[in-house]
Amino acid sequence: MRPRGSTHANAVDPQGGRSGAMEEVLARAVERHPGLVMLCSFQKEESVIVDALVRNGGALPRIVTIDTGVLFGETLSTWRAFEERFGITVEVEEARGDWTGPEQCCGAAKVAALERALACADAWITGVRREQSPTRAGAQPVEHDAARSIAKYNPLVAWTEQDLWARIVERDLPYHPLHDQGYASIGCAPCTQPGSGREGRWAGSAKTECGLHVSPAPAIG
C-alpha cells in the first residue's frame, strides 16, 4: 500500500544509491541481450522499471504481460495508462481458463504462457524484490535462469516499498490504484486480497508462488 505523507519526493536520492544500481542492471541487460523480454504485471515495481527503461533512451525490450482473463478491471486500466504514458505497446500471452481461486488456479497456464513469451529470449527482466517474501529473500540482481538457460535480471532486488513510492511520487508515475486500497501485491481477482508483502496472494492457502519465479538461481557476476 502506498505510504501516506511520504516526504521523499524532493530528496536527491531517496533510494540511497539503489537507483543507480537499478539503472546499471537495466543498462547491462539492454546492452548484452538483443532478445531481452520484460515481464509486466502493472504493479508498482513495473511503474519504476518501465520509466527507467524509457528514460534510458536506448532500445526497449519486448514488454509482455500474461492475461489470465480474470485480471482486475483496475489492472486493465493501468495497462492502458502505461501504454499512454510511456508510449509503449505491451504484448500479450494468454492464459485464460475457468479460474476460480487457489483450488482452480491459473498457475500452470501462466507458466506455459511465460515459456511462450521467453521462447526466443536470451534474458528477461522481473520486478522481484527481496523484501516481497521469504521465498524471494535470496534473489540477486543478475541470476542464471537454469530452467530456461537464460539470464534473469532483477533490477529492484534491494529496493524497499518506501523506495518505490518515493520514485513514483517524485516522477508522478502511473501506478495500480489497488495499491491505495491495501493490496501490496496484485494478481488475478479470484486469488488476491488486500495484504502486505505477498500475504494477500492465495490468502488462506499454503501457496506463495504461481510458478513464474522459482527458487533463487545462481548469481551471475
C-alpha positions as CSV (number, residue, x, y, z in Angstrom):
1,M,0.0,0.0,0.0
2,R,1.2,3.5,-0.8
3,P,2.7,5.1,2.4
4,R,0.8,8.2,3.5
5,G,2.6,11.5,3.8
6,S,5.8,10.5,2.1
7,T,8.5,13.2,2.4
8,H,10.9,11.6,-0.1
9,A,9.7,13.1,-3.3
10,N,12.2,16.0,-3.2
11,A,15.2,14.1,-1.9
12,V,18.3,14.0,-4.2
13,D,18.5,10.2,-4.0
14,P,15.8,8.8,-1.7
15,Q,16.8,5.3,-2.7
16,G,20.2,5.7,-1.1
17,G,22.2,4.7,-4.1
18,R,19.9,1.9,-5.1
19,S,18.6,4.0,-8.0
20,G,22.0,3.9,-9.7
21,A,22.3,0.2,-9.1
22,M,18.9,-0.4,-10.7
23,E,19.9,1.7,-13.8
24,E,23.2,-0.1,-14.1
25,V,21.5,-3.5,-14.1
26,L,19.0,-2.4,-16.7
27,A,21.7,-0.9,-18.9
28,R,23.7,-4.1,-18.7
29,A,20.6,-6.1,-19.7
30,V,19.8,-3.9,-22.7
31,E,23.4,-3.8,-23.9
32,R,24.1,-7.5,-23.6
33,H,20.8,-9.1,-24.7
34,P,19.2,-8.3,-28.1
35,G,16.5,-10.9,-27.2
36,L,15.5,-9.2,-23.9
37,V,12.0,-9.5,-22.5
38,M,10.4,-7.7,-19.6
39,L,7.5,-9.4,-17.8
40,C,5.0,-6.8,-16.8
41,S,2.1,-7.1,-14.3
42,F,1.4,-3.3,-14.0
43,Q,2.3,-3.2,-10.3
44,K,4.4,-0.5,-8.6
45,E,7.7,-2.3,-9.5
46,E,6.8,-2.1,-13.2
47,S,5.9,1.6,-12.9
48,V,9.5,2.2,-11.9
49,I,11.2,-0.2,-14.2
50,V,9.4,0.9,-17.4
51,D,10.0,4.5,-16.6
52,A,13.7,3.8,-16.2
53,L,13.9,1.9,-19.5
54,V,12.1,4.6,-21.4
55,R,14.3,7.4,-19.8
56,N,17.4,5.4,-20.8
57,G,16.7,6.3,-24.4
58,G,18.0,3.1,-25.9
59,A,16.3,0.2,-27.5
60,L,13.4,-1.2,-25.3
61,P,13.0,-4.8,-24.6
62,R,9.8,-6.6,-25.6
63,I,7.4,-5.9,-22.8
64,V,5.0,-8.8,-22.2
65,T,2.0,-9.4,-19.9
66,I,0.1,-12.6,-19.2
67,D,-3.6,-12.2,-19.4
68,T,-5.5,-14.9,-17.4
69,G,-8.9,-13.5,-18.3
70,V,-9.6,-12.8,-14.6
71,L,-7.5,-9.7,-14.1
72,F,-8.9,-6.9,-12.0
73,G,-10.5,-4.1,-14.0
74,E,-8.0,-1.8,-12.4
75,T,-5.2,-3.8,-13.9
76,L,-6.6,-3.3,-17.4
77,S,-6.9,0.4,-16.8
78,T,-3.3,0.6,-15.5
79,W,-2.3,-1.3,-18.6
80,R,-3.8,1.4,-20.8
81,A,-2.2,4.1,-18.6
82,F,1.2,2.5,-19.1
83,E,0.9,2.5,-22.8
84,E,-0.3,6.1,-23.0
85,R,2.3,7.5,-20.5
86,F,5.3,5.6,-21.7
87,G,4.5,5.3,-25.4
88,I,4.8,1.5,-25.4
89,T,2.9,-1.4,-26.8
90,V,2.5,-4.3,-24.3
91,E,2.5,-7.7,-25.9
92,V,0.1,-10.3,-24.6
93,E,0.4,-14.0,-23.8
94,E,-3.0,-15.5,-22.9
95,A,-3.5,-18.0,-20.0
96,R,-7.3,-17.9,-19.9
97,G,-9.4,-20.6,-18.2
98,D,-12.1,-21.1,-15.7
99,W,-10.0,-19.8,-12.8
100,T,-11.9,-19.5,-9.5
101,G,-9.3,-19.3,-6.8
102,P,-6.4,-21.3,-5.3
103,E,-8.3,-24.6,-5.8
104,Q,-8.6,-23.8,-9.5
105,C,-5.6,-21.6,-10.2
106,C,-4.1,-20.4,-13.4
107,G,-0.5,-21.3,-12.3
108,A,0.2,-24.0,-14.9
109,A,-1.3,-21.9,-17.7
110,K,0.7,-18.8,-16.6
111,V,3.9,-20.8,-16.7
112,A,3.1,-22.1,-20.1
113,A,2.4,-18.5,-21.3
114,L,5.7,-17.4,-19.8
115,E,7.5,-20.2,-21.7
116,R,6.0,-18.9,-25.0
117,A,7.0,-15.3,-24.1
118,L,10.6,-16.4,-23.5
119,A,10.8,-18.9,-26.3
120,C,13.2,-16.7,-28.3
121,A,14.6,-14.7,-25.4
122,D,18.2,-14.6,-24.2
123,A,17.3,-12.8,-20.9
124,W,14.3,-11.4,-19.0
125,I,13.6,-8.6,-16.6
126,T,11.4,-9.0,-13.5
127,G,10.2,-6.9,-10.6
128,V,11.3,-9.4,-7.9
129,R,12.4,-7.8,-4.7
130,R,13.9,-9.4,-1.6
131,E,11.5,-7.6,0.7
132,Q,8.5,-9.2,-1.0
133,S,8.5,-12.6,0.7
134,P,10.8,-15.2,2.3
135,T,10.8,-17.1,-1.0
136,R,12.5,-14.1,-2.7
137,A,14.9,-13.1,0.1
138,G,17.9,-14.6,-1.6
139,A,17.3,-13.1,-5.0
140,Q,20.3,-11.5,-6.8
141,P,20.4,-8.6,-9.3
142,V,21.5,-10.9,-12.1
143,E,20.8,-14.6,-12.0
144,H,21.1,-17.6,-14.3
145,D,17.6,-19.0,-15.0
146,A,18.6,-22.6,-15.2
147,A,15.2,-23.8,-16.2
148,R,15.5,-21.8,-19.5
149,S,19.2,-21.4,-19.8
150,I,19.0,-17.6,-20.0
151,A,19.9,-14.7,-17.7
152,K,17.3,-13.2,-15.3
153,Y,17.6,-9.6,-14.3
154,N,16.0,-8.3,-11.0
155,P,17.0,-4.6,-11.0
156,L,14.9,-3.7,-8.0
157,V,16.1,-6.6,-5.8
158,A,17.3,-4.3,-3.0
159,W,14.6,-1.7,-3.2
160,T,12.1,-1.2,-0.4
161,E,8.4,-0.4,-0.6
162,Q,9.4,3.2,0.5
163,D,11.9,3.4,-2.3
164,L,9.3,2.5,-4.9
165,W,6.8,5.1,-3.6
166,A,9.4,7.8,-3.4
167,R,10.2,7.3,-7.1
168,I,6.5,7.1,-8.1
169,V,5.7,10.3,-6.3
170,E,8.8,12.1,-7.5
171,R,8.1,11.4,-11.1
172,D,4.3,11.2,-10.9
173,L,4.3,7.8,-12.5
174,P,1.1,5.8,-13.3
175,Y,0.5,3.1,-10.8
176,H,-2.1,0.4,-10.0
177,P,-4.9,2.0,-8.0
178,L,-5.5,-1.1,-5.9
179,H,-2.2,-0.3,-4.1
180,D,-4.1,2.5,-2.5
181,Q,-6.7,0.1,-1.2
182,G,-4.3,-2.1,0.8
183,Y,-3.2,-4.5,-2.0
184,A,0.6,-4.7,-1.8
185,S,0.8,-7.5,-4.4
186,I,-1.8,-7.9,-7.2
187,G,-2.5,-11.0,-9.3
188,C,-5.8,-12.4,-10.5
189,A,-9.0,-11.2,-9.0
190,P,-10.2,-14.6,-7.6
191,C,-6.9,-15.2,-5.7
192,T,-5.9,-11.7,-4.5
193,Q,-7.0,-9.9,-1.3
194,P,-5.6,-6.9,0.5
195,G,-2.4,-7.6,2.5
196,S,1.2,-6.6,2.9
197,G,4.0,-8.2,1.1
198,R,2.5,-11.2,-0.7
199,E,0.2,-12.3,2.1
200,G,-2.8,-11.3,0.1
201,R,-2.0,-13.7,-2.7
202,W,-3.8,-17.1,-2.3
203,A,-4.8,-16.0,1.2
204,G,-5.8,-18.9,3.4
205,S,-3.7,-21.4,1.5
206,A,-0.1,-22.6,1.7
207,K,0.5,-21.3,-1.9
208,T,3.1,-18.5,-2.1
209,E,4.2,-18.5,-5.7
210,C,2.4,-19.2,-9.0
211,G,5.5,-20.8,-10.6
212,L,6.9,-17.9,-12.7
213,H,9.7,-17.3,-10.2
214,V,11.2,-20.5,-8.8
215,S,13.9,-20.7,-6.1
216,P,16.8,-18.2,-6.4
217,A,19.1,-19.1,-9.2
218,P,22.9,-18.9,-9.2
219,A,24.1,-15.3,-9.4
220,I,26.0,-14.1,-12.4
221,G,29.0,-11.9,-11.8
